[in-house]
Amino acid sequence: SPLDISDMMNETVYEQFDTIIMTSATLAIAGMRDWSEFHFFSHRIGLDLVDKKRITTSILPTTFDFSRQV
């Protein structure tokens, strides 16, 4: 069942801290290069409630050698 934690995250995290860093190998949708790449993740955790001027996104190239390490 989908959970909506957006209001709780906004009140207890985003409004309380000036800087938050979220990192993962699976936050973005492959191939996208703008805010929409993180839309599913950001909507689910309430980042769409935060002023867009406070948000910076980045996708870094992988160092994982898929063909050798799978």
All heavy atoms as TSV, in Angstrom:
chain	resi	resn	atom	element	x	y	z
A	1	SER	N	N	0.843	-1.178	0.000
A	1	SER	CA	C	0.000	0.000	0.000
A	1	SER	C	C	0.889	1.242	0.000
A	1	SER	O	O	1.783	1.379	0.839
A	1	SER	CB	C	-0.886	-0.038	1.239
A	1	SER	OG	O	-1.561	1.173	1.393
A	2	PRO	N	N	0.664	2.154	-0.909
A	2	PRO	CA	C	1.476	3.372	-0.964
A	2	PRO	C	C	1.308	4.225	0.300
A	2	PRO	O	O	0.222	4.348	0.833
A	2	PRO	CB	C	0.940	4.122	-2.175
A	2	PRO	CG	C	0.191	3.113	-2.965
A	2	PRO	CD	C	-0.289	2.080	-1.989
A	3	LEU	N	N	2.398	4.774	0.745
A	3	LEU	CA	C	2.377	5.661	1.894
A	3	LEU	C	C	2.605	7.096	1.431
A	3	LEU	O	O	3.372	7.331	0.511
A	3	LEU	CB	C	3.489	5.293	2.878
A	3	LEU	CG	C	3.431	3.909	3.488
A	3	LEU	CD1	C	4.673	3.674	4.340
A	3	LEU	CD2	C	2.184	3.747	4.328
A	4	ASP	N	N	1.956	8.031	2.087
A	4	ASP	CA	C	2.185	9.433	1.796
A	4	ASP	C	C	2.834	10.058	3.023
A	4	ASP	O	O	2.162	10.301	4.020
A	4	ASP	CB	C	0.880	10.143	1.451
A	4	ASP	CG	C	1.095	11.596	1.075
A	4	ASP	OD1	O	2.241	12.092	1.167
A	4	ASP	OD2	O	0.113	12.246	0.689
A	5	ILE	N	N	4.133	10.265	2.951
A	5	ILE	CA	C	4.860	10.836	4.073
A	5	ILE	C	C	5.259	12.281	3.790
A	5	ILE	O	O	6.051	12.870	4.527
A	5	ILE	CB	C	6.102	9.997	4.421
A	5	ILE	CG1	C	7.077	9.952	3.251
A	5	ILE	CG2	C	5.708	8.595	4.862
A	5	ILE	CD1	C	8.432	9.378	3.608
A	6	SER	N	N	4.708	12.873	2.738
A	6	SER	CA	C	5.140	14.194	2.298
A	6	SER	C	C	4.946	15.275	3.364
A	6	SER	O	O	5.856	16.064	3.604
A	6	SER	CB	C	4.442	14.585	0.998
A	6	SER	OG	O	3.039	14.514	1.149
A	7	ASP	N	N	3.793	15.333	4.005
A	7	ASP	CA	C	3.561	16.362	5.018
A	7	ASP	C	C	4.489	16.182	6.218
A	7	ASP	O	O	5.053	17.159	6.724
A	7	ASP	CB	C	2.107	16.356	5.480
A	7	ASP	CG	C	1.158	16.877	4.418
A	7	ASP	OD1	O	1.584	17.733	3.616
A	7	ASP	OD2	O	-0.004	16.426	4.386
A	8	MET	N	N	4.667	14.953	6.666
A	8	MET	CA	C	5.540	14.683	7.792
A	8	MET	C	C	6.990	15.068	7.464
A	8	MET	O	O	7.687	15.685	8.276
A	8	MET	CB	C	5.479	13.211	8.193
A	8	MET	CG	C	6.389	12.877	9.366
A	8	MET	SD	S	6.413	11.135	9.793
A	8	MET	CE	C	7.073	10.411	8.318
A	9	MET	N	N	7.464	14.707	6.269
A	9	MET	CA	C	8.824	15.049	5.868
A	9	MET	C	C	8.993	16.563	5.779
A	9	MET	O	O	10.023	17.103	6.193
A	9	MET	CB	C	9.170	14.404	4.527
A	9	MET	CG	C	9.352	12.904	4.584
A	9	MET	SD	S	10.810	12.409	5.519
A	9	MET	CE	C	12.110	12.938	4.423
A	10	ASN	N	N	8.005	17.245	5.243
A	10	ASN	CA	C	8.083	18.694	5.117
A	10	ASN	C	C	8.210	19.353	6.488
A	10	ASN	O	O	9.065	20.208	6.694
A	10	ASN	CB	C	6.863	19.223	4.359
A	10	ASN	CG	C	7.029	20.664	3.969
A	10	ASN	OD1	O	8.077	21.075	3.491
A	10	ASN	ND2	N	5.997	21.442	4.189
A	11	GLU	N	N	7.377	18.941	7.421
A	11	GLU	CA	C	7.368	19.543	8.753
A	11	GLU	C	C	8.596	19.178	9.581
A	11	GLU	O	O	9.154	20.031	10.274
A	11	GLU	CB	C	6.118	19.117	9.513
A	11	GLU	CG	C	4.841	19.671	8.943
A	11	GLU	CD	C	3.599	19.085	9.592
A	11	GLU	OE1	O	3.712	18.478	10.685
A	11	GLU	OE2	O	2.524	19.225	9.008
A	12	THR	N	N	9.005	17.926	9.548
A	12	THR	CA	C	10.056	17.469	10.458
A	12	THR	C	C	11.466	17.504	9.866
A	12	THR	O	O	12.439	17.453	10.616
A	12	THR	CB	C	9.783	16.035	10.959
A	12	THR	OG1	O	9.739	15.158	9.840
A	12	THR	CG2	C	8.477	15.966	11.713
A	13	VAL	N	N	11.576	17.602	8.557
A	13	VAL	CA	C	12.905	17.607	7.947
A	13	VAL	C	C	13.134	18.882	7.134
A	13	VAL	O	O	14.006	19.682	7.463
A	13	VAL	CB	C	13.120	16.360	7.059
A	13	VAL	CG1	C	14.499	16.384	6.422
A	13	VAL	CG2	C	12.937	15.085	7.871
A	14	TYR	N	N	12.368	19.095	6.068
A	14	TYR	CA	C	12.642	20.182	5.137
A	14	TYR	C	C	12.539	21.558	5.779
A	14	TYR	O	O	13.328	22.444	5.466
A	14	TYR	CB	C	11.747	20.097	3.913
A	14	TYR	CG	C	11.705	18.720	3.286
A	14	TYR	CD1	C	10.518	18.167	2.871
A	14	TYR	CD2	C	12.863	17.962	3.149
A	14	TYR	CE1	C	10.463	16.908	2.311
A	14	TYR	CE2	C	12.823	16.695	2.602
A	14	TYR	CZ	C	11.625	16.176	2.183
A	14	TYR	OH	O	11.582	14.920	1.641
A	15	GLU	N	N	11.570	21.756	6.655
A	15	GLU	CA	C	11.422	23.055	7.319
A	15	GLU	C	C	12.408	23.232	8.472
A	15	GLU	O	O	12.629	24.355	8.913
A	15	GLU	CB	C	9.989	23.236	7.823
A	15	GLU	CG	C	8.988	23.400	6.700
A	15	GLU	CD	C	7.560	23.549	7.198
A	15	GLU	OE1	O	7.324	23.438	8.419
A	15	GLU	OE2	O	6.675	23.781	6.350
A	16	GLN	N	N	13.011	22.161	8.941
A	16	GLN	CA	C	13.901	22.227	10.098
A	16	GLN	C	C	15.378	22.411	9.745
A	16	GLN	O	O	16.153	22.869	10.572
A	16	GLN	CB	C	13.758	20.955	10.949
A	16	GLN	CG	C	12.364	20.695	11.456
A	16	GLN	CD	C	11.845	21.795	12.367
A	16	GLN	OE1	O	12.567	22.269	13.229
A	16	GLN	NE2	N	10.611	22.201	12.156
A	17	PHE	N	N	15.774	22.029	8.535
A	17	PHE	CA	C	17.177	22.044	8.154
A	17	PHE	C	C	17.399	22.906	6.919
A	17	PHE	O	O	16.579	22.908	6.010
A	17	PHE	CB	C	17.675	20.623	7.876
A	17	PHE	CG	C	17.588	19.717	9.075
A	17	PHE	CD1	C	16.495	18.888	9.246
A	17	PHE	CD2	C	18.595	19.718	10.032
A	17	PHE	CE1	C	16.390	18.057	10.353
A	17	PHE	CE2	C	18.503	18.884	11.147
A	17	PHE	CZ	C	17.400	18.060	11.303
A	18	ASP	N	N	18.530	23.613	6.891
A	18	ASP	CA	C	18.878	24.422	5.727
A	18	ASP	C	C	19.390	23.560	4.575
A	18	ASP	O	O	19.168	23.869	3.417
A	18	ASP	CB	C	19.949	25.451	6.083
A	18	ASP	CG	C	19.424	26.504	7.034
A	18	ASP	OD1	O	18.225	26.808	6.984
A	18	ASP	OD2	O	20.226	27.010	7.838
A	19	THR	N	N	20.103	22.490	4.919
A	19	THR	CA	C	20.715	21.641	3.902
A	19	THR	C	C	20.436	20.180	4.195
A	19	THR	O	O	20.584	19.733	5.334
A	19	THR	CB	C	22.241	21.841	3.872
A	19	THR	OG1	O	22.525	23.215	3.637
A	19	THR	CG2	C	22.885	20.985	2.799
A	20	ILE	N	N	20.023	19.455	3.168
A	20	ILE	CA	C	19.781	18.019	3.264
A	20	ILE	C	C	20.388	17.397	2.018
A	20	ILE	O	O	20.178	17.880	0.909
A	20	ILE	CB	C	18.272	17.693	3.308
A	20	ILE	CG1	C	17.618	18.382	4.486
A	20	ILE	CG2	C	18.041	16.193	3.354
A	20	ILE	CD1	C	16.124	18.465	4.376
A	21	ILE	N	N	21.128	16.323	2.188
A	21	ILE	CA	C	21.707	15.619	1.045
A	21	ILE	C	C	21.112	14.222	0.998
A	21	ILE	O	O	21.144	13.494	1.984
A	21	ILE	CB	C	23.239	15.540	1.155
A	21	ILE	CG1	C	23.820	16.949	1.139
A	21	ILE	CG2	C	23.815	14.678	0.030
A	21	ILE	CD1	C	25.304	17.002	1.396
A	22	MET	N	N	20.548	13.873	-0.148
A	22	MET	CA	C	19.999	12.535	-0.363
A	22	MET	C	C	20.792	11.910	-1.499
A	22	MET	O	O	20.956	12.515	-2.544
A	22	MET	CB	C	18.524	12.613	-0.732
A	22	MET	CG	C	17.672	13.192	0.346
A	22	MET	SD	S	15.970	13.289	-0.189
A	22	MET	CE	C	15.274	14.231	1.142
A	23	THR	N	N	21.247	10.709	-1.264
A	23	THR	CA	C	22.040	10.045	-2.295
A	23	THR	C	C	21.641	8.581	-2.402
A	23	THR	O	O	21.326	7.944	-1.404
A	23	THR	CB	C	23.549	10.184	-1.998
A	23	THR	OG1	O	24.283	9.542	-3.027
A	23	THR	CG2	C	23.906	9.581	-0.660
A	24	SER	N	N	21.618	8.086	-3.616
A	24	SER	CA	C	21.271	6.698	-3.867
A	24	SER	C	C	21.555	6.379	-5.324
A	24	SER	O	O	21.594	7.278	-6.162
A	24	SER	CB	C	19.784	6.462	-3.577
A	24	SER	OG	O	19.411	5.157	-3.961
A	25	ALA	N	N	21.680	5.133	-5.613
A	25	ALA	CA	C	21.860	4.712	-7.004
A	25	ALA	C	C	20.520	4.599	-7.731
A	25	ALA	O	O	20.497	4.371	-8.928
A	25	ALA	CB	C	22.580	3.374	-7.048
A	26	THR	N	N	19.427	4.792	-7.028
A	26	THR	CA	C	18.122	4.513	-7.641
A	26	THR	C	C	17.104	5.635	-7.456
A	26	THR	O	O	15.907	5.386	-7.475
A	26	THR	CB	C	17.534	3.219	-7.046
A	26	THR	OG1	O	17.413	3.384	-5.631
A	26	THR	CG2	C	18.398	2.024	-7.367
A	27	LEU	N	N	17.522	6.874	-7.314
A	27	LEU	CA	C	16.578	7.970	-7.112
A	27	LEU	C	C	16.001	8.528	-8.402
A	27	LEU	O	O	14.926	9.094	-8.409
A	27	LEU	CB	C	17.244	9.123	-6.344
A	27	LEU	CG	C	17.697	8.832	-4.917
A	27	LEU	CD1	C	18.284	10.088	-4.313
A	27	LEU	CD2	C	16.563	8.318	-4.075
A	28	ALA	N	N	16.719	8.400	-9.493
A	28	ALA	CA	C	16.316	9.044	-10.744
A	28	ALA	C	C	15.845	8.025	-11.773
A	28	ALA	O	O	16.155	6.846	-11.705
A	28	ALA	CB	C	17.474	9.838	-11.319
A	29	ILE	N	N	15.118	8.551	-12.762
A	29	ILE	CA	C	14.668	7.738	-13.889
A	29	ILE	C	C	15.736	7.840	-14.966
A	29	ILE	O	O	16.147	8.945	-15.348
A	29	ILE	CB	C	13.319	8.251	-14.423
A	29	ILE	CG1	C	12.255	8.134	-13.337
A	29	ILE	CG2	C	12.920	7.493	-15.682
A	29	ILE	CD1	C	10.956	8.832	-13.692
A	30	ALA	N	N	16.205	6.722	-15.461
A	30	ALA	CA	C	17.297	6.684	-16.437
A	30	ALA	C	C	16.991	7.531	-17.665
A	30	ALA	O	O	15.879	7.530	-18.179
A	30	ALA	CB	C	17.564	5.247	-16.860
A	31	GLY	N	N	18.000	8.261	-18.120
A	31	GLY	CA	C	17.891	9.017	-19.357
A	31	GLY	C	C	17.367	10.430	-19.208
A	31	GLY	O	O	17.484	11.227	-20.128
A	32	MET	N	N	16.799	10.788	-18.093
A	32	MET	CA	C	16.259	12.124	-17.904
A	32	MET	C	C	17.373	13.034	-17.397
A	32	MET	O	O	18.253	12.611	-16.690
A	32	MET	CB	C	15.103	12.110	-16.910
A	32	MET	CG	C	13.988	11.155	-17.284
A	32	MET	SD	S	13.146	11.583	-18.800
A	32	MET	CE	C	12.144	12.915	-18.225
A	33	ARG	N	N	17.315	14.310	-17.730
A	33	ARG	CA	C	18.365	15.240	-17.318
A	33	ARG	C	C	17.804	16.538	-16.718
A	33	ARG	O	O	18.424	17.580	-16.817
A	33	ARG	CB	C	19.254	15.595	-18.506
A	33	ARG	CG	C	20.106	14.435	-18.936
A	33	ARG	CD	C	21.189	14.204	-17.914
A	33	ARG	NE	N	21.868	12.961	-18.183
A	33	ARG	CZ	C	22.326	12.164	-17.252
A	33	ARG	NH1	N	22.185	12.457	-15.986
A	33	ARG	NH2	N	22.937	11.045	-17.549
A	34	ASP	N	N	16.661	16.500	-16.097
A	34	ASP	CA	C	16.128	17.680	-15.435
A	34	ASP	C	C	15.350	17.255	-14.197
A	34	ASP	O	O	15.424	16.105	-13.786
A	34	ASP	CB	C	15.273	18.517	-16.382
A	34	ASP	CG	C	14.101	17.738	-16.957
A	34	ASP	OD1	O	13.663	16.742	-16.352
A	34	ASP	OD2	O	13.610	18.130	-18.024
A	35	TRP	N	N	14.597	18.186	-13.589
A	35	TRP	CA	C	13.865	17.904	-12.358
A	35	TRP	C	C	12.966	16.676	-12.498
A	35	TRP	O	O	12.767	15.923	-11.553
A	35	TRP	CB	C	13.045	19.131	-11.963
A	35	TRP	CG	C	12.154	18.892	-10.804
A	35	TRP	CD1	C	10.793	18.824	-10.829
A	35	TRP	CD2	C	12.518	18.649	-9.440
A	35	TRP	NE1	N	10.311	18.558	-9.572
A	35	TRP	CE2	C	11.341	18.451	-8.709
A	35	TRP	CE3	C	13.740	18.570	-8.780
A	35	TRP	CZ2	C	11.345	18.188	-7.341
A	35	TRP	CZ3	C	13.732	18.314	-7.412
A	35	TRP	CH2	C	12.560	18.130	-6.713
A	36	SER	N	N	12.424	16.416	-13.690
A	36	SER	CA	C	11.488	15.303	-13.880
A	36	SER	C	C	12.118	13.948	-13.606
A	36	SER	O	O	11.425	12.998	-13.285
A	36	SER	CB	C	10.902	15.327	-15.293
A	36	SER	OG	O	11.915	15.116	-16.248
A	37	GLU	N	N	13.432	13.850	-13.696
A	37	GLU	CA	C	14.099	12.583	-13.439
A	37	GLU	C	C	13.890	12.111	-12.008
A	37	GLU	O	O	13.944	10.930	-11.719
A	37	GLU	CB	C	15.590	12.687	-13.733
A	37	GLU	CG	C	16.324	13.633	-12.806
A	37	GLU	CD	C	17.417	14.395	-13.504
A	37	GLU	OE1	O	17.845	13.984	-14.577
A	37	GLU	OE2	O	17.823	15.432	-12.957
A	38	PHE	N	N	13.655	13.036	-11.101
A	38	PHE	CA	C	13.465	12.714	-9.696
A	38	PHE	C	C	12.003	12.835	-9.261
A	38	PHE	O	O	11.718	12.772	-8.077
A	38	PHE	CB	C	14.326	13.633	-8.816
A	38	PHE	CG	C	15.795	13.468	-9.036
A	38	PHE	CD1	C	16.481	14.324	-9.875
A	38	PHE	CD2	C	16.492	12.456	-8.403
A	38	PHE	CE1	C	17.841	14.178	-10.077
A	38	PHE	CE2	C	17.851	12.299	-8.602
A	38	PHE	CZ	C	18.524	13.160	-9.445
A	39	HIS	N	N	11.097	13.049	-10.207
A	39	HIS	CA	C	9.714	13.352	-9.855
A	39	HIS	C	C	9.062	12.272	-8.985
A	39	HIS	O	O	8.446	12.595	-7.973
A	39	HIS	CB	C	8.861	13.601	-11.095
A	39	HIS	CG	C	7.429	13.843	-10.748
A	39	HIS	ND1	N	7.020	15.010	-10.137
A	39	HIS	CD2	C	6.333	13.076	-10.866
A	39	HIS	CE1	C	5.723	14.938	-9.907
A	39	HIS	NE2	N	5.274	13.782	-10.343
A	40	PHE	N	N	9.168	11.021	-9.360
A	40	PHE	CA	C	8.506	9.963	-8.592
A	40	PHE	C	C	9.004	9.962	-7.154
A	40	PHE	O	O	8.227	10.000	-6.201
A	40	PHE	CB	C	8.727	8.590	-9.229
A	40	PHE	CG	C	8.070	7.476	-8.452
A	40	PHE	CD1	C	6.711	7.250	-8.576
A	40	PHE	CD2	C	8.801	6.681	-7.588
A	40	PHE	CE1	C	6.088	6.249	-7.844
A	40	PHE	CE2	C	8.189	5.674	-6.852
A	40	PHE	CZ	C	6.839	5.456	-6.987
A	41	PHE	N	N	10.327	9.959	-6.981
A	41	PHE	CA	C	10.921	9.967	-5.645
A	41	PHE	C	C	10.540	11.232	-4.890
A	41	PHE	O	O	10.102	11.178	-3.741
A	41	PHE	CB	C	12.441	9.847	-5.764
A	41	PHE	CG	C	13.170	10.040	-4.466
A	41	PHE	CD1	C	13.173	9.044	-3.507
A	41	PHE	CD2	C	13.841	11.222	-4.204
A	41	PHE	CE1	C	13.842	9.225	-2.300
A	41	PHE	CE2	C	14.515	11.406	-3.010
A	41	PHE	CZ	C	14.508	10.402	-2.059
A	42	SER	N	N	10.717	12.379	-5.523
A	42	SER	CA	C	10.484	13.647	-4.826
A	42	SER	C	C	9.025	13.824	-4.422
A	42	SER	O	O	8.738	14.354	-3.353
A	42	SER	CB	C	10.945	14.817	-5.685
A	42	SER	OG	O	10.198	14.891	-6.864
A	43	HIS	N	N	8.123	13.386	-5.256
A	43	HIS	CA	C	6.698	13.478	-4.916
A	43	HIS	C	C	6.356	12.578	-3.725
A	43	HIS	O	O	5.632	12.986	-2.817
A	43	HIS	CB	C	5.841	13.107	-6.126
A	43	HIS	CG	C	4.379	13.121	-5.835
A	43	HIS	ND1	N	3.691	14.289	-5.602
A	43	HIS	CD2	C	3.493	12.122	-5.713
A	43	HIS	CE1	C	2.419	13.984	-5.348
A	43	HIS	NE2	N	2.277	12.681	-5.411
A	44	ARG	N	N	6.887	11.384	-3.728
A	44	ARG	CA	C	6.573	10.428	-2.656
A	44	ARG	C	C	7.074	10.880	-1.291
A	44	ARG	O	O	6.492	10.538	-0.279
A	44	ARG	CB	C	7.160	9.048	-2.971
A	44	ARG	CG	C	6.588	8.371	-4.197
A	44	ARG	CD	C	5.104	8.069	-4.044
A	44	ARG	NE	N	4.850	7.118	-2.995
A	44	ARG	CZ	C	4.585	5.849	-3.157
A	44	ARG	NH1	N	4.542	5.344	-4.357
A	44	ARG	NH2	N	4.373	5.074	-2.119
A	45	ILE	N	N	8.178	11.634	-1.267
A	45	ILE	CA	C	8.709	12.064	0.027
A	45	ILE	C	C	8.476	13.548	0.296
A	45	ILE	O	O	9.034	14.107	1.225
A	45	ILE	CB	C	10.202	11.721	0.169
A	45	ILE	CG1	C	11.036	12.478	-0.838
A	45	ILE	CG2	C	10.419	10.223	0.071
A	45	ILE	CD1	C	12.499	12.466	-0.512
A	46	GLY	N	N	7.651	14.188	-0.517
A	46	GLY	CA	C	7.230	15.553	-0.236
A	46	GLY	C	C	8.152	16.658	-0.686
A	46	GLY	O	O	7.950	17.814	-0.323
A	47	LEU	N	N	9.152	16.367	-1.494
A	47	LEU	CA	C	10.018	17.440	-1.974
A	47	LEU	C	C	9.283	18.412	-2.882
A	47	LEU	O	O	9.723	19.545	-3.056
A	47	LEU	CB	C	11.236	16.872	-2.704
A	47	LEU	CG	C	12.392	16.462	-1.823
A	47	LEU	CD1	C	13.492	15.812	-2.650
A	47	LEU	CD2	C	12.941	17.630	-1.037
A	48	ASP	N	N	8.169	18.002	-3.441
A	48	ASP	CA	C	7.402	18.920	-4.269
A	48	ASP	C	C	6.725	20.005	-3.426
A	48	ASP	O	O	6.178	20.964	-3.960
A	48	ASP	CB	C	6.400	18.182	-5.151
A	48	ASP	CG	C	5.520	17.219	-4.397
A	48	ASP	OD1	O	5.758	16.972	-3.196
A	48	ASP	OD2	O	4.573	16.697	-5.007
A	49	LEU	N	N	6.781	19.893	-2.100
A	49	LEU	CA	C	6.262	20.921	-1.197
A	49	LEU	C	C	7.318	21.982	-0.881
A	49	LEU	O	O	7.012	23.019	-0.299
A	49	LEU	CB	C	5.781	20.283	0.117
A	49	LEU	CG	C	4.697	19.225	-0.003
A	49	LEU	CD1	C	4.432	18.582	1.349
A	49	LEU	CD2	C	3.423	19.831	-0.582
A	50	VAL	N	N	8.552	21.722	-1.269
A	50	VAL	CA	C	9.678	22.615	-0.979
A	50	VAL	C	C	9.877	23.565	-2.160
A	50	VAL	O	O	9.729	23.178	-3.315
A	50	VAL	CB	C	10.960	21.781	-0.734
A	50	VAL	CG1	C	12.169	22.663	-0.534
A	50	VAL	CG2	C	10.764	20.848	0.450
A	51	ASP	N	N	10.246	24.811	-1.869
A	51	ASP	CA	C	10.540	25.798	-2.905
A	51	ASP	C	C	11.630	25.248	-3.832
A	51	ASP	O	O	12.695	24.831	-3.376
A	51	ASP	CB	C	11.010	27.089	-2.246
A	51	ASP	CG	C	11.270	28.211	-3.231
A	51	ASP	OD1	O	11.170	27.994	-4.456
A	51	ASP	OD2	O	11.568	29.321	-2.762
A	52	LYS	N	N	11.372	25.236	-5.126
A	52	LYS	CA	C	12.308	24.669	-6.114
A	52	LYS	C	C	13.672	25.350	-6.074
A	52	LYS	O	O	14.678	24.756	-6.436
A	52	LYS	CB	C	11.731	24.780	-7.526
A	52	LYS	CG	C	10.440	24.010	-7.727
A	52	LYS	CD	C	10.698	22.526	-7.785
A	52	LYS	CE	C	9.456	21.759	-8.130
A	52	LYS	NZ	N	8.656	21.354	-7.003
A	53	LYS	N	N	13.740	26.598	-5.607
A	53	LYS	CA	C	15.021	27.293	-5.506
A	53	LYS	C	C	15.938	26.657	-4.470
A	53	LYS	O	O	17.145	26.852	-4.510
A	53	LYS	CB	C	14.801	28.766	-5.163
A	53	LYS	CG	C	14.159	29.555	-6.282
A	53	LYS	CD	C	14.019	30.997	-5.878
A	53	LYS	CE	C	12.544	31.279	-5.757
A	53	LYS	NZ	N	12.241	32.611	-5.284
A	54	ARG	N	N	15.373	25.881	-3.567
A	54	ARG	CA	C	16.172	25.210	-2.537
A	54	ARG	C	C	16.712	23.865	-3.002
A	54	ARG	O	O	17.490	23.238	-2.301
A	54	ARG	CB	C	15.326	24.973	-1.285
A	54	ARG	CG	C	15.007	26.209	-0.507
A	54	ARG	CD	C	14.328	25.872	0.796
A	54	ARG	NE	N	15.200	25.032	1.612
A	54	ARG	CZ	C	14.767	24.271	2.606
A	54	ARG	NH1	N	13.486	24.243	2.915
A	54	ARG	NH2	N	15.600	23.530	3.310
A	55	ILE	N	N	16.291	23.400	-4.168
A	55	ILE	CA	C	16.622	22.038	-4.603
A	55	ILE	C	C	17.622	22.066	-5.754
A	55	ILE	O	O	17.437	22.745	-6.753
A	55	ILE	CB	C	15.345	21.291	-5.036
A	55	ILE	CG1	C	14.379	21.194	-3.860
A	55	ILE	CG2	C	15.684	19.915	-5.588
A	55	ILE	CD1	C	13.029	20.635	-4.210
A	56	THR	N	N	18.675	21.282	-5.596
A	56	THR	CA	C	19.667	21.077	-6.648
A	56	THR	C	C	19.769	19.577	-6.871
A	56	THR	O	O	19.877	18.816	-5.915
A	56	THR	CB	C	21.047	21.617	-6.219
A	56	THR	OG1	O	20.923	22.995	-5.920
A	56	THR	CG2	C	22.072	21.397	-7.313
A	57	THR	N	N	19.716	19.156	-8.123
A	57	THR	CA	C	19.837	17.729	-8.421
A	57	THR	C	C	21.063	17.498	-9.296
A	57	THR	O	O	21.504	18.388	-10.022
A	57	THR	CB	C	18.588	17.191	-9.158
A	57	THR	OG1	O	18.443	17.879	-10.398
A	57	THR	CG2	C	17.342	17.375	-8.316
A	58	SER	N	N	21.571	16.305	-9.207
A	58	SER	CA	C	22.730	15.943	-10.017
A	58	SER	C	C	22.728	14.440	-10.241
A	58	SER	O	O	22.427	13.675	-9.326
A	58	SER	CB	C	24.011	16.362	-9.300
A	58	SER	OG	O	25.128	16.036	-10.068
A	59	ILE	N	N	23.070	14.049	-11.444
A	59	ILE	CA	C	23.266	12.634	-11.755
A	59	ILE	C	C	24.716	12.465	-12.162
A	59	ILE	O	O	25.194	13.108	-13.093
A	59	ILE	CB	C	22.330	12.166	-12.880
A	59	ILE	CG1	C	20.880	12.259	-12.416
A	59	ILE	CG2	C	22.677	10.735	-13.292
A	59	ILE	CD1	C	19.878	11.844	-13.458
A	60	LEU	N	N	25.415	11.636	-11.430
A	60	LEU	CA	C	26.830	11.397	-11.698
A	60	LEU	C	C	26.997	10.098	-12.476
A	60	LEU	O	O	26.213	9.162	-12.301
A	60	LEU	CB	C	27.592	11.313	-10.376
A	60	LEU	CG	C	27.423	12.533	-9.461
A	60	LEU	CD1	C	28.096	12.281	-8.128
A	60	LEU	CD2	C	27.953	13.778	-10.118
A	61	PRO	N	N	28.016	10.011	-13.312
A	61	PRO	CA	C	28.235	8.770	-14.060
A	61	PRO	C	C	28.587	7.623	-13.109
A	61	PRO	O	O	29.217	7.824	-12.079
A	61	PRO	CB	C	29.401	9.100	-14.987
A	61	PRO	CG	C	30.041	10.312	-14.416
A	61	PRO	CD	C	29.003	11.039	-13.612
A	62	THR	N	N	28.168	6.460	-13.481
A	62	THR	CA	C	28.436	5.288	-12.659
A	62	THR	C	C	29.864	4.786	-12.845
A	62	THR	O	O	30.440	4.912	-13.926
A	62	THR	CB	C	27.450	4.155	-12.974
A	62	THR	OG1	O	27.722	3.072	-12.087
A	62	THR	CG2	C	27.552	3.673	-14.406
A	63	THR	N	N	30.408	4.236	-11.799
A	63	THR	CA	C	31.717	3.581	-11.886
A	63	THR	C	C	31.546	2.061	-11.873
A	63	THR	O	O	32.521	1.328	-11.890
A	63	THR	CB	C	32.618	4.002	-10.715
A	63	THR	OG1	O	31.978	3.656	-9.495
A	63	THR	CG2	C	32.897	5.494	-10.759
A	64	PHE	N	N	30.296	1.621	-11.840
A	64	PHE	CA	C	29.987	0.193	-11.798
A	64	PHE	C	C	30.184	-0.419	-13.177
A	64	PHE	O	O	29.581	0.006	-14.155
A	64	PHE	CB	C	28.542	-0.011	-11.331
A	64	PHE	CG	C	28.152	-1.447	-11.178
A	64	PHE	CD1	C	28.596	-2.193	-10.095
A	64	PHE	CD2	C	27.334	-2.065	-12.102
A	64	PHE	CE1	C	28.240	-3.521	-9.937
A	64	PHE	CE2	C	26.968	-3.384	-11.958
A	64	PHE	CZ	C	27.412	-4.120	-10.867
A	65	ASP	N	N	31.057	-1.403	-13.281
A	65	ASP	CA	C	31.297	-2.101	-14.551
A	65	ASP	C	C	30.291	-3.252	-14.644
A	65	ASP	O	O	30.559	-4.370	-14.206
A	65	ASP	CB	C	32.731	-2.622	-14.597
A	65	ASP	CG	C	33.081	-3.246	-15.930
A	65	ASP	OD1	O	32.179	-3.522	-16.745
A	65	ASP	OD2	O	34.286	-3.453	-16.165
A	66	PHE	N	N	29.160	-2.958	-15.219
A	66	PHE	CA	C	28.047	-3.908	-15.263
A	66	PHE	C	C	28.447	-5.234	-15.888
A	66	PHE	O	O	28.151	-6.304	-15.342
A	66	PHE	CB	C	26.873	-3.292	-16.020
A	66	PHE	CG	C	25.634	-4.123	-15.960
A	66	PHE	CD1	C	24.790	-4.060	-14.872
A	66	PHE	CD2	C	25.299	-4.975	-17.004
A	66	PHE	CE1	C	23.643	-4.816	-14.811
A	66	PHE	CE2	C	24.150	-5.747	-16.955
A	66	PHE	CZ	C	23.328	-5.672	-15.843
A	67	SER	N	N	29.126	-5.216	-17.014
A	67	SER	CA	C	29.448	-6.458	-17.724
A	67	SER	C	C	30.413	-7.344	-16.940
A	67	SER	O	O	30.364	-8.565	-17.066
A	67	SER	CB	C	30.033	-6.154	-19.108
A	67	SER	OG	O	31.241	-5.433	-18.976
A	68	ARG	N	N	31.266	-6.783	-16.114
A	68	ARG	CA	C	32.222	-7.584	-15.335
A	68	ARG	C	C	31.742	-7.911	-13.923
A	68	ARG	O	O	32.240	-8.844	-13.319
A	68	ARG	CB	C	33.555	-6.857	-15.257
A	68	ARG	CG	C	34.280	-6.860	-16.591
A	68	ARG	CD	C	35.676	-6.287	-16.541
A	68	ARG	NE	N	36.361	-6.484	-15.279
A	68	ARG	CZ	C	37.110	-5.591	-14.689
A	68	ARG	NH1	N	37.289	-4.419	-15.222
A	68	ARG	NH2	N	37.709	-5.848	-13.541
A	69	GLN	N	N	30.814	-7.137	-13.389
A	69	GLN	CA	C	30.466	-7.294	-11.991
A	69	GLN	C	C	29.084	-7.871	-11.718
A	69	GLN	O	O	28.699	-7.987	-10.583
A	69	GLN	CB	C	30.599	-5.932	-11.292
A	69	GLN	CG	C	32.047	-5.458	-11.276
A	69	GLN	CD	C	32.191	-4.079	-10.673
A	69	GLN	OE1	O	31.448	-3.178	-10.994
A	69	GLN	NE2	N	33.157	-3.931	-9.793
A	70	VAL	N	N	28.364	-8.231	-12.760
A	70	VAL	CA	C	27.027	-8.826	-12.552
A	70	VAL	C	C	27.166	-10.311	-12.327
A	70	VAL	O	O	27.904	-11.006	-12.895
A	70	VAL	CB	C	26.099	-8.522	-13.728
A	70	VAL	CG1	C	24.822	-9.317	-13.630
A	70	VAL	CG2	C	25.824	-7.059	-13.796
